[in-house]
Amino acid sequence: MENRLFDYMNRRLSGEVIPEISKKEPGPVITISRQTGCGARGIASTICQELNQRKPAAKNEIQWRYISREILQESAEKLNLDPAALQHVVDDKDRGIMDQIVGALSTHSFKSDQKILKTVQDVIRQFGHSGKVVIIGRGGASICSDIKKSVHIRLVAPEEWRIAEIARRLDYSKAYATEYVHKRDAERELLVTRLLGKKPDSQAYDLEINRSRFTDVQIAEMIIQLATIKGII
């Protein structure tokens, strides 16, 4: 699968382009950034389910969905992109695009770092502009900052809580979970810094939530309330 993504990027570097973003008003989009261990998939799923129940999509309209393997094929078809090439871009379970890009940047195996990063930005922006989507991670808040109909959330938690969560979810020892959290935090910051050309800015977020104090459902409801207040839903 890694080779497929690199093949896709090489095709972009050789002249192929991602389709132009639709001229319709972009969004609405919700982005969720999170520290390692602050799982966002359950929250994103709850948001989409609730919004789709409150206002079912009309005929020929898309429903709210979040970026994951489950909606890869549908999203890729709507954006006219190769589903296989996008697998790691939207796969939040495995290491995926983050490690691939970080590795590529450290080994300089591509001829243009900026073109690689621009490709990743284009993919994320395509999802944001398509609307009714929750984007988890990958600098989504800053990349989609120009979309007026947007809400940007940051999930944080004490380090000890995050280490305990990783140890529980992945069945790691505390020592290995600690190493994992530190490494992943550093890698995420590096990737977002390279994508944006600067370090992540807390001012990019509308709301920062302590993940350790609330359930998935409670956080999802907070985000929906904020989206309602901002008038994007």
Secondary structure, DSSP 8 states (H G I E B T S, - for coil): -HHHHHHHHHHHHTT-------SS----EEEEEE-TT---HHHHHHHHHHHHHHS---TT----EESSGGGHHHHHHHHT--HHHHHHHH--SSSHHHHHHHHHHHHT-SS-HHHHHHHHHHHHHHHHHH-SEEEESTTHHHHTTT-SSEEEEEEE--HHHHHHHHHHHHT--HHHHHHHHHHHHHHHHHHHHHHHTS---GGG-SEEEEGGGS-HHHHHHHHHHHHHHTT--
